[in-house]
Structure formats: C-alpha cells, structure tokens
C-alpha cells in the first residue's frame, strides 16, 4: 500500500491522491522541522513546524513559494519587511528573497513551492 505523498515507483501519480497534512504536523509538533508531503515535476508541498525558542534558519530558495498558516501565529520577515500572519492567512515569497519567521511560539504552515520554472 502506498502512503500519502509517496511517489509511485513508476514515477507517475494517479489523477488524484490524498496526503495527510495533520499527520505530518503531528509528527513535527514536538521538535519542529519540515516534511515533504507531495513532490511532482512542477510542485513541492510540505509542512513546516516552528517551535520556540528554536529560530527559523531558512535560506533563500530557488523557487517561488506560498506559506499557508495552519496553526498559530507569527511574523514573516521578507527582505526586511514584516507581515503578521495567523491561522487562515497566506503569504507569497518570491524566489531568491531573504525571509524567515519571527515572533512565534508554535507555528505550523503549509509550504507550496513552484518547481522547475526557468
């Protein structure tokens, strides 16, 4: 049986498949981290959990990304500008931008990367 988010060995996905965001969030809840729950040619989706006092150590990424806040609240700092975010909010970060989350206690976000764009 294939687990949610796991690629088929033949390299092709079914037309639709489920992935368990809550399960990934639960696995990361105690110590934080990032877990990819879907990966395909043009897209990567992951769950990123930040737990204070551990700082966000992100580096600029090669791809555009969107953060969707699943739980908690915090501030996203992008190129020196700050955006306050809470559950239900989303933010776009362009490829190459310096960014990090600050001012959070526990923050869970869904991360969507556009992959393979020139």
VOTITI-183418 format. One line per field, with one value per atom (N, C-alpha, C): residue number from 1; residue in one letter; atom name; z, x, y. Coordinates in nm, 4 decimals. Atoms other than C-alpha are relative to their C-alpha. Layout:
<pts>
n	(NUM ...) .
res	(A ...) .
atom	(CA ...) .
pz	(Z ...) .
px	(X ...) .
py	(Y ...) .
</pts>
This chain:
<pts>
n	(1 1 1 2 2 2 3 3 3 4 4 4 5 5 5 6 6 6 7 7 7 8 8 8 9 9 9 10 10 10 11 11 11 12 12 12 13 13 13 14 14 14 15 15 15 16 16 16 17 17 17 18 18 18 19 19 19 20 20 20 21 21 21 22 22 22 23 23 23 24 24 24 25 25 25 26 26 26 27 27 27 28 28 28 29 29 29 30 30 30 31 31 31 32 32 32 33 33 33 34 34 34 35 35 35 36 36 36 37 37 37 38 38 38 39 39 39 40 40 40 41 41 41 42 42 42 43 43 43 44 44 44 45 45 45 46 46 46 47 47 47 48 48 48 49 49 49 50 50 50 51 51 51 52 52 52 53 53 53 54 54 54 55 55 55 56 56 56 57 57 57 58 58 58 59 59 59 60 60 60 61 61 61 62 62 62 63 63 63 64 64 64 65 65 65 66 66 66 67 67 67 68 68 68 69 69 69 70 70 70 71 71 71 72 72 72 73 73 73 74 74 74 75 75 75 76 76 76 77 77 77 78 78 78 79 79 79 80 80 80 81 81 81 82 82 82 83 83 83 84 84 84 85 85 85 86 86 86 87 87 87 88 88 88 89 89 89 90 90 90 91 91 91 92 92 92 93 93 93 94 94 94 95 95 95 96 96 96 97 97 97 98 98 98 99 99 99 100 100 100 101 101 101 102 102 102 103 103 103 104 104 104 105 105 105 106 106 106 107 107 107 108 108 108 109 109 109 110 110 110 111 111 111 112 112 112 113 113 113 114 114 114 115 115 115 116 116 116 117 117 117 118 118 118) .
res	(X X X X X X X X X X X X X X X X X X X X X X X X X X X X X X X X X X X X X X X X X X X X X X X X X X X X X X X X X X X X X X X X X X X X X X X X X X X X X X X X X X X X X X X X X X X X X X X X X X X X X X X X X X X X X X X X X X X X X X X X X X X X X X X X X X X X X X X X X X X X X X X X X X X X X X X X X X X X X X X X X X X X X X X X X X X X X X X X X X X X X X X X X X X X X X X X X X X X X X X X X X X X X X X X X X X X X X X X X X X X X X X X X X X X X X X X X X X X X X X X X X X X X X X X X X X X X X X X X X X X X X X X X X X X X X X X X X X X X X X X X X X X X X X X X X X X X X X X X X X X X X X X X X X X X X X X X X X X X X X X X X X X X X X X X X X X X X X X X X X X X X X X X X X X X X X X X X) .
atom	(N CA C N CA C N CA C N CA C N CA C N CA C N CA C N CA C N CA C N CA C N CA C N CA C N CA C N CA C N CA C N CA C N CA C N CA C N CA C N CA C N CA C N CA C N CA C N CA C N CA C N CA C N CA C N CA C N CA C N CA C N CA C N CA C N CA C N CA C N CA C N CA C N CA C N CA C N CA C N CA C N CA C N CA C N CA C N CA C N CA C N CA C N CA C N CA C N CA C N CA C N CA C N CA C N CA C N CA C N CA C N CA C N CA C N CA C N CA C N CA C N CA C N CA C N CA C N CA C N CA C N CA C N CA C N CA C N CA C N CA C N CA C N CA C N CA C N CA C N CA C N CA C N CA C N CA C N CA C N CA C N CA C N CA C N CA C N CA C N CA C N CA C N CA C N CA C N CA C N CA C N CA C N CA C N CA C N CA C N CA C N CA C N CA C N CA C N CA C N CA C N CA C N CA C N CA C N CA C N CA C N CA C N CA C N CA C N CA C N CA C N CA C N CA C N CA C N CA C N CA C N CA C N CA C N CA C) .
pz	(0.0000 0.0000 0.0000 0.0102 -0.0899 0.1110 -0.1062 0.1890 -0.0628 0.0531 0.1429 -0.0349 0.0435 -0.0522 -0.0579 0.0491 -0.1583 -0.1498 0.1444 -0.5275 -0.0342 0.0517 -0.7217 -0.0620 0.0531 -0.8316 -0.1499 0.1433 -1.1945 -0.0310 0.0184 -1.1383 -0.0330 0.0341 -1.2241 0.1172 -0.1019 -0.9872 -0.0629 0.0442 -1.0125 -0.0268 0.0291 -1.1316 0.1279 -0.1292 -0.7672 0.1083 -0.1151 -0.4436 0.1237 -0.1257 -0.0807 0.0715 -0.0900 0.1591 0.1320 -0.1338 0.5326 0.0655 -0.0562 0.6430 0.1523 -0.1465 1.0029 0.0570 -0.0484 1.0420 -0.0051 0.0109 0.9188 0.1093 -0.1046 1.1544 0.1372 -0.1291 1.4459 0.0180 -0.0097 1.3670 0.0319 -0.0175 1.3728 0.1226 -0.1061 1.6700 0.1138 -0.1182 1.9452 -0.0257 0.0218 1.7852 -0.1228 0.1195 1.4645 -0.1156 0.1190 1.1164 -0.1232 0.1292 0.7553 -0.0546 0.0603 0.5895 -0.1326 0.1318 0.2188 0.0000 0.0068 0.1711 -0.1439 0.1426 -0.2091 -0.0796 0.0885 -0.4775 -0.1393 0.1396 -0.8521 -0.0840 0.0882 -1.1544 0.0250 -0.0132 -1.1003 0.1370 -0.1283 -0.7349 0.1150 -0.1261 -0.3840 0.1076 -0.1110 -0.0858 0.1259 -0.1253 0.2684 0.1191 -0.1261 0.6290 0.0762 -0.0729 0.8245 0.1371 -0.1366 1.2032 0.0710 -0.0768 1.4097 0.1457 -0.1426 1.7875 0.0696 -0.0736 2.0009 0.1138 0.0415 2.1098 -0.1215 0.1176 1.8045 -0.1104 0.1055 1.5401 -0.1368 0.1387 1.1757 -0.0739 0.0654 0.9835 -0.1523 0.1445 0.6295 -0.0757 0.0952 0.3410 -0.1218 0.1213 0.0165 -0.0858 0.0823 -0.2132 -0.1477 0.1447 -0.5885 -0.0645 0.0554 -0.6316 0.0751 -0.0668 -0.5604 0.1005 -0.0975 -0.2546 0.0636 -0.0741 -0.0672 0.1340 -0.1342 0.3066 0.0361 -0.0491 0.4387 0.1472 -0.1432 0.8177 0.0388 -0.0442 0.9515 0.1459 -0.1434 1.3210 0.0572 -0.0670 1.5392 -0.0676 0.0570 1.4580 0.0087 0.0004 1.3804 -0.1022 0.0948 1.1668 -0.1033 0.1083 0.8290 -0.0405 0.0410 0.7552 -0.1370 0.1381 0.3813 -0.0442 0.0456 0.2669 0.0902 -0.0961 0.5849 0.0286 -0.0253 0.5593 0.0779 -0.0870 0.8148 -0.0323 0.0234 0.7615 0.1149 -0.1078 1.0606 -0.0594 0.0528 0.9922 0.1147 -0.0953 1.1768 -0.0785 0.0626 1.1072 -0.1067 0.1116 0.7712 -0.0925 0.0845 0.6338 -0.0882 0.0903 0.3458 -0.0454 0.0489 0.2113 -0.1126 0.1134 -0.1110 0.0246 -0.0071 -0.1108 -0.1354 0.1307 -0.4458 0.0114 0.0057 -0.5443 0.0310 -0.0308 -0.4038 0.1126 -0.1059 -0.1331 0.1353 -0.1370 0.2148 0.0846 -0.0811 0.4572 0.1175 -0.1181 0.7964 0.0835 -0.0947 1.0570 0.1316 -0.1310 1.3831 0.0861 -0.0897 1.6897 0.0096 -0.0100 1.7152 0.1241 -0.1045 1.9915 -0.0642 0.0825 1.7779 -0.1236 0.1261 1.4136 -0.0977 0.1011 1.1555 -0.1300 0.1300 0.7888 -0.1084 0.1210 0.4624 -0.0966 0.0899 0.2170 -0.1405 0.1388 -0.1581 -0.0848 0.0890 -0.3944 -0.1441 0.1432 -0.7677 -0.0470 0.0406 -0.9108 -0.1520 0.1393 -1.2442 -0.0926 0.0839 -1.3649 -0.0343 0.0373 -1.5614 0.0652) .
px	(0.0839 0.0000 0.0882 -0.0732 0.1251 -0.0439 0.0289 0.1478 -0.0281 0.0287 0.0141 0.1274 -0.1142 0.2563 0.1152 -0.1095 0.4711 -0.0162 0.0057 0.5569 -0.0094 0.0029 0.4766 0.1357 -0.1317 0.7858 0.0088 -0.0015 0.6849 0.0182 -0.0224 0.7178 -0.1249 0.1222 0.3563 -0.0976 0.1034 0.0841 -0.1332 0.1372 -0.2762 -0.0545 0.0598 -0.5039 -0.0169 0.0133 -0.5747 0.0514 -0.0420 -0.4183 -0.0046 0.0110 -0.4537 0.1343 -0.1147 -0.1819 -0.0483 0.0504 -0.2265 0.0794 -0.0655 -0.1319 0.0030 0.0076 -0.2472 0.0999 -0.0955 -0.0334 0.1426 -0.1342 0.2774 0.0189 -0.0054 0.2006 0.0201 -0.0131 0.1644 0.1400 -0.1356 0.4977 0.1039 -0.0959 0.6743 -0.0276 0.0474 0.4881 0.0994 -0.0865 0.7416 0.1288 -0.1318 1.0664 0.0083 -0.0010 0.9675 0.0717 -0.0675 1.1061 -0.0875 0.0674 0.9976 -0.0156 0.0265 0.8370 -0.0714 0.0640 0.7566 -0.1155 0.1153 0.4068 -0.0437 0.0252 0.3888 0.1155 -0.1057 0.6527 -0.0289 0.0185 0.5992 0.0853 -0.0869 0.7649 -0.0076 0.0127 0.6254 -0.0363 0.0542 0.5302 0.0618 -0.0356 0.6527 -0.0887 0.0827 0.4181 0.0549 -0.0528 0.5435 -0.0667 0.0463 0.4528 0.1243 -0.1122 0.6882 -0.0520 0.0402 0.6569 0.1181 -0.1010 0.8496 -0.0427 0.0272 0.8723 0.1028 -0.0906 1.0173 0.0648 -0.0771 1.2810 0.0887 -0.0833 1.4379 -0.0275 0.0222 1.4914 -0.0203 0.0193 1.3917 0.1311 -0.1314 1.7142 -0.0096 0.0165 1.5754 0.1013 -0.0828 1.7925 -0.0873 0.0789 1.6618 -0.0119 0.0277 1.5063 0.0059 -0.0078 1.5430 -0.1380 0.1353 1.1646 -0.0938 0.1068 0.8625 -0.0670 0.0702 0.6721 -0.1144 0.1141 0.3491 -0.0044 0.0207 0.3045 -0.1466 0.1369 -0.0435 0.0052 -0.0078 -0.0732 -0.1106 0.0928 -0.2343 -0.0387 0.0229 -0.1979 0.1013 -0.0880 -0.0527 0.0007 -0.0178 0.0624 0.1469 -0.1380 0.3895 0.0157 -0.0312 0.5577 0.0978 -0.0895 0.7140 0.0764 -0.0852 1.0080 0.0575 -0.0463 1.0827 0.0753 -0.0848 1.3724 -0.0172 0.0086 1.3374 -0.1408 0.1384 0.9591 -0.0702 0.0679 0.7305 -0.1483 0.1414 0.3921 -0.0471 0.0569 0.1889 -0.0962 0.0817 0.0244 -0.0634 0.0680 -0.2257 -0.0737 0.0709 -0.4279 -0.0975 0.0855 -0.6029 0.0616 -0.0701 -0.3597 0.1026 -0.1020 -0.1200 0.0892 -0.0937 0.1851 0.0843 -0.0854 0.3862 0.1413 -0.1411 0.7673 0.0630 -0.0612 0.9446 0.1325 -0.1274 1.2380 0.1148 -0.1202 1.5674 -0.0124 0.0187 1.4163 0.0470 -0.0376 1.5719 -0.1263 0.1214 1.2972 0.0148 0.0021 1.2297 -0.1215 0.1077 0.9592 0.0604 -0.0415 0.9958 -0.1253 0.1098 0.7787 -0.1072 0.0958 0.6143 0.0316 -0.0223 0.5686 -0.0034 0.0078 0.4488 -0.0787 0.0587 0.3692 0.0084 0.0050 0.2585 -0.0481 0.0374 0.2499 0.0088 -0.0072 0.1773 0.0859 -0.0933 0.4564 -0.0211 0.0227 0.3920 0.1081 -0.1058 0.6901 -0.0381 0.0118 0.6594 0.1377 -0.1287 0.9321 0.0171 -0.0326 1.1069 -0.0240 0.0174 1.0387 0.1367 -0.1314 1.3308 0.0292) .
py	(-0.1181 0.0000 0.1241 -0.1258 0.3460 0.0938 -0.0965 0.6045 0.1360 -0.1334 0.9595 0.0755 -0.0798 1.1772 -0.0798 0.0847 0.8816 -0.0190 0.0186 0.8655 -0.1473 0.1366 0.5550 -0.0292 0.0340 0.3670 0.0235 -0.0264 0.4113 0.1476 -0.1423 0.7880 0.0802 -0.0723 0.8744 -0.0047 -0.0066 0.9854 -0.0345 0.0159 0.8859 0.1404 -0.1292 1.1634 0.0806 -0.0675 1.2459 -0.0937 0.0790 1.1292 0.0878 -0.0736 1.2288 0.0013 -0.0026 1.3367 0.0586 -0.0291 1.3733 0.1126 -0.1182 1.7250 -0.0078 0.0081 1.6696 -0.1000 0.1004 1.3558 0.0539 -0.0602 1.5395 0.1040 -0.1023 1.8284 -0.0646 0.0702 1.5854 -0.0583 0.0564 1.4145 0.1066 -0.1089 1.7524 0.0862 -0.0894 1.9054 0.0190 -0.0094 1.8303 0.0778 -0.0604 1.9414 0.0888 -0.0828 2.1198 -0.0665 0.0506 2.0702 0.0114 -0.0065 2.0273 -0.1400 0.1303 1.7260 0.0201 -0.0056 1.6955 -0.0994 0.0891 1.5549 -0.0263 0.0230 1.5836 0.0579 -0.0486 1.6134 -0.0518 0.0365 1.6169 0.0937 -0.0769 1.7743 0.1501 -0.1447 2.1250 0.0511 -0.0410 2.1269 -0.0788 0.0651 2.0548 0.0599 -0.0448 2.0740 -0.0645 0.0516 2.0406 0.0648 -0.0558 2.1016 0.0445 -0.0584 2.3288 0.0411 -0.0318 2.3466 0.0650 -0.0735 2.6009 0.0019 0.0033 2.5647 0.0887 -0.0893 2.8475 -0.0776 -0.1162 2.9159 -0.0248 0.0306 2.7471 0.1026 -0.0997 3.0193 -0.0657 0.0425 2.9852 0.0240 -0.0088 2.9111 -0.0050 0.0101 2.9339 0.0849 -0.0723 3.0443 0.0306 -0.0262 3.1986 -0.1267 0.1180 2.9376 0.0370 -0.0205 2.8964 0.0096 0.0040 2.8724 0.0938 -0.0739 3.0917 -0.0932 0.0828 2.9748 0.0759 -0.0532 3.0270 -0.0709 0.0540 2.9803 0.0179 -0.0059 2.8975 -0.0397 0.0287 2.9175 -0.0979 0.1036 2.6008 0.0183 -0.0144 2.6768 0.0980 -0.0942 2.9509 0.1356 -0.1337 3.2985 0.0362 -0.0461 3.4711 0.1100 -0.1055 3.7303 -0.0546 0.0374 3.6610 0.1245 -0.1107 3.8883 -0.0346 0.0217 3.9176 0.1238 -0.1109 4.1354 0.1231 -0.1090 4.3436 0.0508 -0.0400 4.3936 -0.1103 0.0960 4.2263 -0.0107 0.0288 4.0621 -0.0882 0.0803 3.9419 -0.1017 0.1088 3.6067 -0.0782 0.0877 3.3874 -0.1072 0.1106 3.0749 0.0513 -0.0396 3.1042 0.1028 -0.0969 3.3651 -0.0721 0.0532 3.3037 0.1147 -0.1013 3.4857 -0.0585 0.0365 3.4746 0.0508 -0.0406 3.4827 -0.0318 0.0265 3.5256 -0.0748 0.0724 3.3084 0.0950 -0.0761 3.4325 0.1007 -0.1001 3.6558 -0.0539 0.0353 3.6517 0.0069 0.0016 3.5519 -0.0948 0.0862 3.3978 0.0361 -0.0253 3.3630 0.0457 -0.0490 3.5541 0.0166 -0.0310 3.6177 -0.1063 0.1110 3.2755 -0.0825 0.1006 3.0193 -0.1371 0.1198 2.7302 0.0394 -0.0423 2.7859 -0.1163 0.1053 2.5279 0.0610 -0.0551 2.6238 -0.1064 0.0798 2.4501 0.0798 -0.0677 2.5345 -0.0560 0.0408 2.5257 0.0651 -0.0485 2.5547 -0.0281 0.0231 2.6034 -0.0467 0.0578 2.3801 0.0010 0.0200 2.3688 0.1176 -0.1181 2.7213 0.0563 -0.0554 2.8706 0.1328) .
</pts>
